[in-house]
Amino acid sequence: MSLGTIGQSVRDELKKSSIIDDVIDDFHPSLLLTITYPKSNVSANLGNTIKPSDAQQPPVVELHSSDGSASSHESTYTLVMTDPDAPSREDPKWSEFCHWIITNVPLSNTNGGAGAGAAKSAEAQESAHGLKEIIEYKGPAPPPKTGKHRYVLLAFEHKHHHHNKGNTGGGPSSSSHLSAPSERKQWGTGKVRHGARQWAEKNGLVPVGANFFYAQNNEQ
Protein backbone atom coordinates (compact mmCIF):
# COMPACT_ATOMS: atom_id res chain seq x y z
CA MET A 1 0.00 0.00 0.00
CA SER A 2 1.40 3.40 -0.99
CA LEU A 3 1.93 6.16 1.54
CA GLY A 4 -0.64 8.22 -0.34
CA THR A 5 -3.23 5.51 0.31
CA ILE A 6 -2.12 5.22 3.93
CA GLY A 7 -2.28 9.00 4.28
CA GLN A 8 -5.88 8.97 3.06
CA SER A 9 -6.70 6.24 5.58
CA VAL A 10 -5.16 8.34 8.35
CA ARG A 11 -7.18 11.35 7.23
CA ASP A 12 -10.37 9.28 7.20
CA GLU A 13 -9.77 8.11 10.79
CA LEU A 14 -9.00 11.66 11.94
CA LYS A 15 -12.30 12.80 10.46
CA LYS A 16 -14.24 9.86 11.88
CA SER A 17 -12.96 10.63 15.39
CA SER A 18 -13.57 14.40 14.91
CA ILE A 19 -9.87 15.13 15.50
CA ILE A 20 -10.03 16.99 12.21
CA ASP A 21 -12.22 19.92 13.28
CA ASP A 22 -11.81 19.54 17.07
CA VAL A 23 -7.99 19.62 17.12
CA ILE A 24 -6.65 20.45 13.68
CA ASP A 25 -7.90 21.76 10.35
CA ASP A 26 -8.30 19.32 7.48
CA PHE A 27 -5.00 18.27 5.88
CA HIS A 28 -3.52 15.47 3.78
CA PRO A 29 -0.86 13.55 5.77
CA SER A 30 2.40 13.29 3.83
CA LEU A 31 4.32 11.41 6.54
CA LEU A 32 3.47 8.21 8.39
CA LEU A 33 3.79 8.74 12.16
CA THR A 34 4.48 5.67 14.31
CA ILE A 35 4.31 5.92 18.10
CA THR A 36 5.58 3.02 20.25
CA TYR A 37 5.82 2.67 24.02
CA PRO A 38 8.72 0.20 24.26
CA LYS A 39 8.50 -0.61 27.98
CA SER A 40 4.90 -1.79 27.63
CA ASN A 41 5.28 -2.91 23.99
CA VAL A 42 2.18 -1.07 22.77
CA SER A 43 1.72 1.33 19.87
CA ALA A 44 -0.78 3.99 18.87
CA ASN A 45 -2.83 2.69 15.97
CA LEU A 46 -5.32 5.34 14.85
CA GLY A 47 -7.81 4.91 17.64
CA ASN A 48 -6.90 1.80 19.57
CA THR A 49 -7.24 1.84 23.36
CA ILE A 50 -4.12 1.95 25.54
CA LYS A 51 -4.06 1.67 29.32
CA PRO A 52 -2.83 4.92 30.91
CA SER A 53 -0.27 2.90 32.89
CA ASP A 54 1.24 1.65 29.62
CA ALA A 55 1.86 5.16 28.31
CA GLN A 56 3.56 6.90 31.22
CA GLN A 57 7.05 6.94 29.68
CA PRO A 58 7.90 8.93 26.53
CA PRO A 59 7.33 6.90 23.37
CA VAL A 60 9.72 6.20 20.53
CA VAL A 61 8.74 8.23 17.47
CA GLU A 62 9.15 7.21 13.82
CA LEU A 63 8.39 9.36 10.80
CA HIS A 64 8.39 7.80 7.34
CA SER A 65 8.41 9.73 4.08
CA SER A 66 6.89 8.74 0.74
CA ASP A 67 10.30 9.23 -0.85
CA GLY A 68 13.87 8.83 0.28
CA SER A 69 15.19 12.09 -1.10
CA ALA A 70 18.21 13.60 0.61
CA SER A 71 16.45 16.90 1.12
CA SER A 72 13.65 15.16 3.02
CA HIS A 73 16.09 13.33 5.27
CA GLU A 74 17.85 16.59 6.12
CA SER A 75 14.58 17.96 7.47
CA THR A 76 13.51 17.74 11.08
CA TYR A 77 10.03 17.96 12.48
CA THR A 78 8.14 18.95 15.61
CA LEU A 79 5.81 16.55 17.42
CA VAL A 80 3.08 17.36 19.92
CA MET A 81 0.70 15.29 22.02
CA THR A 82 -2.56 16.85 23.13
CA ASP A 83 -5.80 15.85 24.89
CA PRO A 84 -8.90 17.63 23.52
CA ASP A 85 -11.15 15.87 26.05
CA ALA A 86 -9.99 17.42 29.33
CA PRO A 87 -11.53 16.80 31.77
CA SER A 88 -14.06 14.94 29.56
CA ARG A 89 -15.29 14.95 25.99
CA GLU A 90 -18.72 16.10 27.21
CA ASP A 91 -17.23 18.95 29.27
CA PRO A 92 -13.91 19.97 27.68
CA LYS A 93 -13.45 23.09 29.81
CA TRP A 94 -9.70 22.46 30.22
CA SER A 95 -9.24 21.56 26.57
CA GLU A 96 -6.82 21.19 25.17
CA PHE A 97 -4.29 19.78 27.61
CA CYS A 98 -0.69 19.78 26.37
CA HIS A 99 1.10 16.50 27.10
CA TRP A 100 4.27 16.87 25.04
CA ILE A 101 6.17 19.04 22.60
CA ILE A 102 9.41 17.74 21.13
CA THR A 103 11.38 19.04 18.16
CA ASN A 104 14.36 18.14 15.95
CA VAL A 105 12.65 14.83 15.11
CA PRO A 106 14.31 13.38 11.98
CA LEU A 107 12.81 11.08 9.38
CA SER A 108 13.37 7.40 10.06
CA ASN A 109 15.88 5.62 7.87
CA THR A 110 13.84 2.90 6.19
CA ASN A 111 17.05 1.27 4.94
CA GLY A 112 18.03 0.19 8.43
CA GLY A 113 20.35 3.04 9.32
CA ALA A 114 20.26 5.26 12.38
CA GLY A 115 16.91 6.85 11.75
CA ALA A 116 14.57 8.16 14.42
CA GLY A 117 13.03 4.75 14.95
CA ALA A 118 16.32 2.91 15.39
CA ALA A 119 16.46 3.69 19.11
CA LYS A 120 15.07 1.14 21.57
CA SER A 121 13.94 3.77 24.06
CA ALA A 122 12.87 7.39 23.99
CA GLU A 123 15.92 8.31 26.07
CA ALA A 124 18.28 6.63 23.59
CA GLN A 125 16.46 8.30 20.73
CA GLU A 126 16.80 11.72 22.31
CA SER A 127 20.51 11.18 22.95
CA ALA A 128 21.25 9.82 19.48
CA HIS A 129 19.38 12.42 17.47
CA GLY A 130 19.53 15.59 19.54
CA LEU A 131 15.81 15.74 20.13
CA LYS A 132 14.75 18.75 22.15
CA GLU A 133 11.81 18.74 24.56
CA ILE A 134 9.98 22.05 24.68
CA ILE A 135 7.35 20.64 27.03
CA GLU A 136 8.31 17.54 29.03
CA TYR A 137 6.31 14.41 28.36
CA LYS A 138 3.37 13.83 30.70
CA GLY A 139 1.53 10.54 30.37
CA PRO A 140 -2.25 10.18 30.14
CA ALA A 141 -4.14 10.70 33.40
CA PRO A 142 -7.84 10.76 32.53
CA PRO A 143 -9.96 11.47 35.65
CA PRO A 144 -12.44 8.86 36.93
CA LYS A 145 -15.84 8.66 35.26
CA THR A 146 -14.86 10.83 32.27
CA GLY A 147 -14.98 8.15 29.58
CA LYS A 148 -12.41 7.68 26.86
CA HIS A 149 -10.06 10.55 26.05
CA ARG A 150 -8.47 11.06 22.64
CA TYR A 151 -4.69 11.41 22.90
CA VAL A 152 -3.61 13.01 19.64
CA LEU A 153 -0.06 13.08 18.29
CA LEU A 154 0.69 15.49 15.47
CA ALA A 155 3.85 15.95 13.41
CA PHE A 156 4.53 19.43 12.08
CA GLU A 157 6.89 20.99 9.56
CA HIS A 158 7.89 24.64 9.32
CA LYS A 159 5.84 26.52 6.72
CA HIS A 160 8.95 27.95 5.04
CA HIS A 161 10.36 24.50 4.36
CA HIS A 162 6.95 23.01 3.53
CA HIS A 163 6.43 25.52 0.72
CA ASN A 164 10.03 25.52 -0.53
CA LYS A 165 10.89 21.84 -0.97
CA GLY A 166 13.77 21.57 -3.36
CA ASN A 167 14.85 25.17 -2.80
CA THR A 168 18.33 24.96 -1.33
CA GLY A 169 18.49 28.67 -0.69
CA GLY A 170 17.32 28.43 2.88
CA GLY A 171 16.03 25.91 5.38
CA PRO A 172 13.18 25.83 7.83
CA SER A 173 12.97 28.24 10.71
CA SER A 174 15.10 27.23 13.66
CA SER A 175 13.37 24.96 16.15
CA SER A 176 15.10 26.95 18.89
CA HIS A 177 12.67 29.78 18.16
CA LEU A 178 9.58 27.72 18.98
CA SER A 179 7.67 29.15 21.92
CA ALA A 180 6.59 27.03 24.88
CA PRO A 181 2.99 27.33 26.11
CA SER A 182 2.83 29.13 29.46
CA GLU A 183 0.92 26.18 30.95
CA ARG A 184 -0.41 22.81 29.87
CA LYS A 185 -4.11 23.56 30.40
CA GLN A 186 -5.59 25.11 27.23
CA TRP A 187 -1.97 25.40 26.08
CA GLY A 188 -1.74 28.62 28.06
CA THR A 189 -4.31 30.43 25.91
CA GLY A 190 -6.98 30.71 28.59
CA LYS A 191 -9.55 29.70 25.98
CA VAL A 192 -11.62 26.51 25.88
CA ARG A 193 -10.86 24.16 22.95
CA HIS A 194 -7.66 26.00 22.11
CA GLY A 195 -4.33 24.25 21.83
CA ALA A 196 -2.19 22.57 19.19
CA ARG A 197 -3.81 24.27 16.19
CA GLN A 198 -3.31 27.79 17.56
CA TRP A 199 0.20 27.03 18.85
CA ALA A 200 1.23 25.65 15.45
CA GLU A 201 -0.14 28.69 13.63
CA LYS A 202 1.69 31.02 16.02
CA ASN A 203 4.96 29.20 15.39
CA GLY A 204 4.62 28.87 11.62
CA LEU A 205 4.04 25.11 11.56
CA VAL A 206 1.89 22.99 9.26
CA PRO A 207 0.69 19.43 10.00
CA VAL A 208 2.23 16.60 7.97
CA GLY A 209 1.38 13.50 10.02
CA ALA A 210 -0.84 12.25 12.82
CA ASN A 211 -1.74 9.31 15.01
CA PHE A 212 -3.91 8.86 18.09
CA PHE A 213 -5.15 6.48 20.74
CA TYR A 214 -7.83 6.36 23.41
CA ALA A 215 -7.28 5.96 27.15
CA GLN A 216 -9.62 6.02 30.12
CA ASN A 217 -9.55 5.71 33.88
CA ASN A 218 -10.40 2.28 35.30
CA GLU A 219 -13.19 3.88 37.31
CA GLN A 220 -16.17 4.56 35.05
C-alpha positions in Angstrom: 0.0 0.0 0.0 1.4 3.4 -1.0 1.9 6.2 1.5 -0.6 8.2 -0.3 -3.2 5.5 0.3 -2.1 5.2 3.9 -2.3 9.0 4.3 -5.9 9.0 3.1 -6.7 6.2 5.6 -5.2 8.3 8.4 -7.2 11.4 7.2 -10.4 9.3 7.2 -9.8 8.1 10.8 -9.0 11.7 11.9 -12.3 12.8 10.5 -14.2 9.9 11.9 -13.0 10.6 15.4 -13.6 14.4 14.9 -9.9 15.1 15.5 -10.0 17.0 12.2 -12.2 19.9 13.3 -11.8 19.5 17.1 -8.0 19.6 17.1 -6.7 20.4 13.7 -7.9 21.8 10.4 -8.3 19.3 7.5 -5.0 18.3 5.9 -3.5 15.5 3.8 -0.9 13.5 5.8 2.4 13.3 3.8 4.3 11.4 6.5 3.5 8.2 8.4 3.8 8.7 12.2 4.5 5.7 14.3 4.3 5.9 18.1 5.6 3.0 20.2 5.8 2.7 24.0 8.7 0.2 24.3 8.5 -0.6 28.0 4.9 -1.8 27.6 5.3 -2.9 24.0 2.2 -1.1 22.8 1.7 1.3 19.9 -0.8 4.0 18.9 -2.8 2.7 16.0 -5.3 5.3 14.8 -7.8 4.9 17.6 -6.9 1.8 19.6 -7.2 1.8 23.4 -4.1 1.9 25.5 -4.1 1.7 29.3 -2.8 4.9 30.9 -0.3 2.9 32.9 1.2 1.6 29.6 1.9 5.2 28.3 3.6 6.9 31.2 7.0 6.9 29.7 7.9 8.9 26.5 7.3 6.9 23.4 9.7 6.2 20.5 8.7 8.2 17.5 9.1 7.2 13.8 8.4 9.4 10.8 8.4 7.8 7.3 8.4 9.7 4.1 6.9 8.7 0.7 10.3 9.2 -0.9 13.9 8.8 0.3 15.2 12.1 -1.1 18.2 13.6 0.6 16.4 16.9 1.1 13.7 15.2 3.0 16.1 13.3 5.3 17.8 16.6 6.1 14.6 18.0 7.5 13.5 17.7 11.1 10.0 18.0 12.5 8.1 18.9 15.6 5.8 16.6 17.4 3.1 17.4 19.9 0.7 15.3 22.0 -2.6 16.9 23.1 -5.8 15.9 24.9 -8.9 17.6 23.5 -11.1 15.9 26.1 -10.0 17.4 29.3 -11.5 16.8 31.8 -14.1 14.9 29.6 -15.3 14.9 26.0 -18.7 16.1 27.2 -17.2 18.9 29.3 -13.9 20.0 27.7 -13.4 23.1 29.8 -9.7 22.5 30.2 -9.2 21.6 26.6 -6.8 21.2 25.2 -4.3 19.8 27.6 -0.7 19.8 26.4 1.1 16.5 27.1 4.3 16.9 25.0 6.2 19.0 22.6 9.4 17.7 21.1 11.4 19.0 18.2 14.4 18.1 16.0 12.7 14.8 15.1 14.3 13.4 12.0 12.8 11.1 9.4 13.4 7.4 10.1 15.9 5.6 7.9 13.8 2.9 6.2 17.0 1.3 4.9 18.0 0.2 8.4 20.3 3.0 9.3 20.3 5.3 12.4 16.9 6.8 11.7 14.6 8.2 14.4 13.0 4.8 14.9 16.3 2.9 15.4 16.5 3.7 19.1 15.1 1.1 21.6 13.9 3.8 24.1 12.9 7.4 24.0 15.9 8.3 26.1 18.3 6.6 23.6 16.5 8.3 20.7 16.8 11.7 22.3 20.5 11.2 23.0 21.3 9.8 19.5 19.4 12.4 17.5 19.5 15.6 19.5 15.8 15.7 20.1 14.7 18.7 22.2 11.8 18.7 24.6 10.0 22.0 24.7 7.3 20.6 27.0 8.3 17.5 29.0 6.3 14.4 28.4 3.4 13.8 30.7 1.5 10.5 30.4 -2.2 10.2 30.1 -4.1 10.7 33.4 -7.8 10.8 32.5 -10.0 11.5 35.6 -12.4 8.9 36.9 -15.8 8.7 35.3 -14.9 10.8 32.3 -15.0 8.2 29.6 -12.4 7.7 26.9 -10.1 10.5 26.0 -8.5 11.1 22.6 -4.7 11.4 22.9 -3.6 13.0 19.6 -0.1 13.1 18.3 0.7 15.5 15.5 3.9 15.9 13.4 4.5 19.4 12.1 6.9 21.0 9.6 7.9 24.6 9.3 5.8 26.5 6.7 9.0 27.9 5.0 10.4 24.5 4.4 7.0 23.0 3.5 6.4 25.5 0.7 10.0 25.5 -0.5 10.9 21.8 -1.0 13.8 21.6 -3.4 14.8 25.2 -2.8 18.3 25.0 -1.3 18.5 28.7 -0.7 17.3 28.4 2.9 16.0 25.9 5.4 13.2 25.8 7.8 13.0 28.2 10.7 15.1 27.2 13.7 13.4 25.0 16.2 15.1 27.0 18.9 12.7 29.8 18.2 9.6 27.7 19.0 7.7 29.1 21.9 6.6 27.0 24.9 3.0 27.3 26.1 2.8 29.1 29.5 0.9 26.2 30.9 -0.4 22.8 29.9 -4.1 23.6 30.4 -5.6 25.1 27.2 -2.0 25.4 26.1 -1.7 28.6 28.1 -4.3 30.4 25.9 -7.0 30.7 28.6 -9.5 29.7 26.0 -11.6 26.5 25.9 -10.9 24.2 23.0 -7.7 26.0 22.1 -4.3 24.3 21.8 -2.2 22.6 19.2 -3.8 24.3 16.2 -3.3 27.8 17.6 0.2 27.0 18.8 1.2 25.7 15.5 -0.1 28.7 13.6 1.7 31.0 16.0 5.0 29.2 15.4 4.6 28.9 11.6 4.0 25.1 11.6 1.9 23.0 9.3 0.7 19.4 10.0 2.2 16.6 8.0 1.4 13.5 10.0 -0.8 12.3 12.8 -1.7 9.3 15.0 -3.9 8.9 18.1 -5.1 6.5 20.7 -7.8 6.4 23.4 -7.3 6.0 27.1 -9.6 6.0 30.1 -9.6 5.7 33.9 -10.4 2.3 35.3 -13.2 3.9 37.3 -16.2 4.6 35.0 
